[in-house]
Amino acid sequence: MQTSKYTKIAVIALVLLFLVLSVISCSTHVHTTSQAPTSKKIPPGQAKKASGSKSAKAYAPGQQKKY
């Protein structure tokens, strides 16, 4: 069975098109982690430094007022 020149070119073009589309559709997912997890408490002194206040008393759990 003889194939024409145009059929060979069409098959090669379709294979190349498939390869190009499969490479383009690849994607990567980048997962970043935060510096400090929100569930972990930071020490009162570090919270004081971060907020810029003069006393760490307001950030200590034993010094919180109970209403």
C-alpha positions in Angstrom: 0.0 0.0 0.0 1.5 3.3 -1.0 1.0 6.4 1.0 1.1 9.8 -0.6 3.6 12.5 0.3 0.8 14.6 1.8 -0.4 11.8 4.1 3.1 11.4 5.5 3.4 15.1 6.1 0.0 15.2 7.7 0.9 12.3 10.1 4.2 13.9 11.1 2.4 17.3 11.6 -0.3 15.6 13.8 2.4 13.8 15.9 4.3 17.0 16.4 1.1 18.9 17.3 0.3 16.2 19.8 3.8 16.4 21.4 3.7 20.2 21.5 0.2 20.3 23.1 1.2 17.7 25.7 4.3 19.6 26.7 2.4 22.9 26.9 -0.3 21.4 29.1 2.1 20.2 31.7 1.9 22.3 34.9 3.7 22.3 38.2 2.3 23.1 41.6 4.4 25.1 44.0 3.4 24.7 47.7 4.8 27.4 50.0 4.8 27.1 53.8 4.3 30.1 56.0 7.1 31.3 58.3 5.1 30.7 61.5 2.1 28.4 61.6 -1.0 30.2 62.9 -1.8 27.4 65.4 1.4 27.7 67.3 1.6 30.4 69.9 4.6 32.7 70.1 6.2 33.6 73.4 5.0 36.8 75.1 8.4 38.5 74.6 8.4 37.8 70.8 4.8 39.1 70.5 5.9 42.3 72.4 8.8 42.8 70.0 6.5 42.2 67.0 3.9 44.8 68.2 6.5 47.3 69.5 4.9 47.7 72.9 6.9 48.3 76.1 5.5 45.4 78.2 5.0 41.7 77.4 2.4 41.5 80.2 -0.5 41.9 77.8 0.7 38.9 75.8 1.3 36.4 78.7 -1.6 33.9 79.0 -1.5 34.1 82.8 -1.9 37.9 82.7 -5.1 38.0 80.6 -8.1 39.5 82.3 -11.1 37.1 82.6 -14.5 38.8 82.0 
